[in-house]
């Protein structure tokens, strides 16, 4: 596959094997069995890798499917409003809100407008941009949409847990506890410990369309999911 071909097509169930070793892409399965090929990104140690999803580069068909399945997974939480984390989580959050029948959603941001308040912001870092230290803001005008409502906090991918914990800290600063945390992909299991440290309830209140493991390099130079 050429790099720009990833995230563009959902394949029928059984199109690719999901066990054994992987080379250039990992095969993720949705609950209905459809498959999505994800590029494999080697980590700095050279011995481990992660499957990658950049949802704002996905085709509209793939985004629509992911949003639809995520909306179905959180529908029983009786969500009143969806809040999205920047940057890539905003694309997914907007689509999920539409699938839930909402007229709008609340986007958080990293660009400080002059009317924003510093006490309604937290530091933000991401596994994909570790060198960039940003702050996460909520527009104070959006608070009435969240306060006293059942909120779904949405990101595109939850990996190390750093971004979603920042989102939790921000809504907690506003006196809000989300009903559920949701993402298209739960990447490895490293996020669980960080979320649990924030609140024991959060790992069990976090849902994703699919999960992908931390891959290990084989002696042949391929990638393999660790055995249980």
C-alpha positions in Angstrom: 0.0 0.0 0.0 1.1 3.5 -0.7 1.0 5.8 2.5 -2.0 7.8 1.3 -4.1 4.6 0.8 -4.4 3.8 4.5 -7.7 4.4 6.4 -9.5 4.7 3.1 -11.5 1.4 2.9 -13.3 -1.0 5.1 -12.8 -4.6 3.9 -15.3 -7.4 4.2 -14.9 -9.9 7.1 -12.1 -12.4 6.6 -10.3 -10.4 3.9 -7.0 -10.5 5.8 -5.7 -12.8 8.5 -5.7 -11.3 12.0 -3.2 -13.7 13.7 0.4 -14.4 12.9 3.0 -11.8 12.0 2.4 -8.4 10.3 4.7 -6.5 7.9 3.6 -3.0 6.8 0.1 -3.0 8.2 -2.0 -4.3 11.2 -5.5 -5.6 10.6 -8.1 -4.2 13.0 -11.6 -5.7 13.2 -14.8 -3.9 13.9 -17.6 -5.6 15.8 -19.4 -6.5 12.6 -16.3 -8.2 11.3 -15.3 -5.6 8.8 -11.5 -5.0 8.6 -9.4 -1.8 8.6 -5.8 -1.8 7.6 -3.6 0.4 9.9 0.0 1.3 9.2 2.6 0.1 11.7 4.8 2.8 13.3 8.0 1.6 14.9 8.8 3.1 18.3 12.1 4.7 19.2 13.5 1.5 20.7 13.1 -0.3 17.4 11.7 -3.4 19.1 8.1 -2.3 19.5 5.5 -0.7 17.3 2.0 0.6 17.3 -0.8 0.5 14.8 -1.7 4.0 13.7 -5.0 5.8 13.0 -5.3 9.4 11.8 -9.0 9.9 11.6 -9.0 13.2 9.8 -7.1 11.5 7.0 -9.6 8.7 6.7 -12.2 8.5 4.0 -15.6 9.8 4.8 -16.9 6.2 4.5 -14.4 5.0 7.2 -15.1 8.0 9.4 -18.8 7.4 9.1 -18.5 3.7 10.1 -16.3 4.5 13.1 -18.6 7.2 14.3 -21.6 5.0 13.8 -20.2 2.2 15.8 -18.9 4.5 18.6 -22.3 6.2 18.8 -23.9 2.8 19.2 -21.5 1.8 22.0 -22.2 4.9 24.0 -25.9 5.3 23.2 -27.1 3.5 26.4 -25.3 6.2 28.5 -28.0 8.6 27.5 -25.6 11.3 26.4 -26.8 14.9 26.3 -23.7 16.4 24.8 -20.5 15.3 23.2 -17.2 17.1 24.0 -14.2 16.6 21.7 -10.4 16.8 22.3 -8.1 18.5 19.8 -6.9 17.9 17.3 -8.0 14.7 15.8 -10.7 14.0 18.4 -12.7 16.9 17.1 -13.3 15.2 13.7 -14.6 12.1 15.4 -16.6 13.9 18.1 -18.5 16.0 15.6 -19.4 12.9 13.6 -20.5 10.9 16.7 -22.6 13.8 17.9 -24.4 13.8 14.6 -24.9 10.0 14.8 -26.5 10.5 18.2 -28.9 13.0 16.7 -27.4 16.0 18.4 -27.5 19.5 16.8 -24.0 20.4 18.0 -21.0 19.4 20.1 -18.5 21.1 22.3 -14.9 21.4 21.0 -12.0 21.9 23.3 -9.1 23.8 21.9 -5.4 24.6 22.2 -5.6 28.1 20.8 -6.3 30.7 23.5 -8.9 33.3 22.5 -8.7 36.6 24.4 -11.9 35.9 26.3 -10.7 32.5 27.6 -9.8 32.0 31.3 -6.5 30.5 32.5 -8.3 28.7 35.3 -10.3 26.8 32.7 -7.2 25.3 31.1 -4.8 22.5 31.7 -1.4 21.4 30.3 -1.7 19.0 27.3 0.7 16.6 25.8 0.3 13.7 23.2 2.3 10.6 22.3 2.3 11.7 18.7 3.7 15.2 19.5 5.7 14.7 22.7 7.9 17.7 22.2 5.0 20.2 22.0 3.8 21.5 25.3 0.4 23.0 24.9 -2.6 24.0 27.0 -6.1 22.7 26.6 -8.9 25.2 26.9 -12.7 25.3 27.0 -14.5 28.3 25.8 -16.3 29.7 28.9 -19.4 30.4 26.8 -19.7 26.6 26.3 -20.0 25.8 30.0 -23.8 25.9 30.2 -23.9 23.2 27.5 -21.9 20.8 29.8 -22.9 21.6 33.4 -25.5 19.3 34.8 -25.5 17.3 31.5 -24.5 13.7 30.7 -21.2 14.3 28.8 -19.3 11.9 26.5 -15.6 12.9 26.3 -14.2 11.8 22.9 -10.8 11.5 21.4 -9.7 9.7 18.2 -7.2 7.4 19.9 -6.4 6.7 23.5 -2.8 5.5 23.8 -0.6 6.6 26.7 -3.6 8.2 28.4 -2.0 11.6 28.7 -4.4 13.5 26.4 -7.6 12.0 27.8 -6.4 12.6 31.4 -5.9 16.3 30.5 -9.5 16.3 29.2 -10.7 14.8 32.4 -8.8 17.4 34.5 -10.3 20.2 32.4 -13.9 19.1 32.8 -13.4 18.4 36.5 -12.1 22.0 36.8 -15.5 23.0 35.5 -17.3 20.8 38.0 -18.2 18.1 35.4 -17.8 14.3 35.6 -18.3 12.7 32.1 -20.6 9.8 31.8 -18.3 8.0 29.5 -14.9 8.3 27.7 -14.8 7.1 24.1 -12.4 6.7 21.2 -12.2 5.0 17.8 -9.1 3.1 18.8 -7.8 2.0 22.2 -4.1 1.7 21.5 -2.3 -0.9 23.7 -3.1 -1.0 27.4 -0.8 1.7 28.7 -3.6 4.1 29.2 -5.4 2.0 31.8 -2.9 2.7 34.6 -2.9 6.5 34.0 -6.7 6.7 33.9 -7.0 4.5 37.0 -4.7 6.9 38.8 -7.1 9.7 37.9 -10.1 7.7 39.1 -10.7 4.0 39.7 -14.0 4.2 37.7 -12.4 5.4 34.4 -11.0 2.2 32.8 -14.4 0.6 33.0 -16.1 3.7 31.6 -13.8 3.9 28.6 -15.0 2.4 25.3 -13.5 2.1 21.8 -14.6 0.8 18.5 -11.6 -1.5 18.4 -8.3 -2.1 20.4 -4.8 -2.7 19.1 -1.8 -4.1 20.9 1.7 -3.0 21.4 3.5 -5.0 18.7 6.9 -6.7 19.2 9.5 -7.2 16.5 10.3 -10.8 15.5 13.7 -12.3 14.6 12.6 -12.0 11.0 11.9 -8.3 11.2 8.1 -8.6 11.2 5.7 -7.5 13.9 3.7 -9.7 16.2 1.1 -9.2 18.9 2.4 -10.5 22.3 0.7 -13.7 23.4 -1.3 -13.6 26.6 
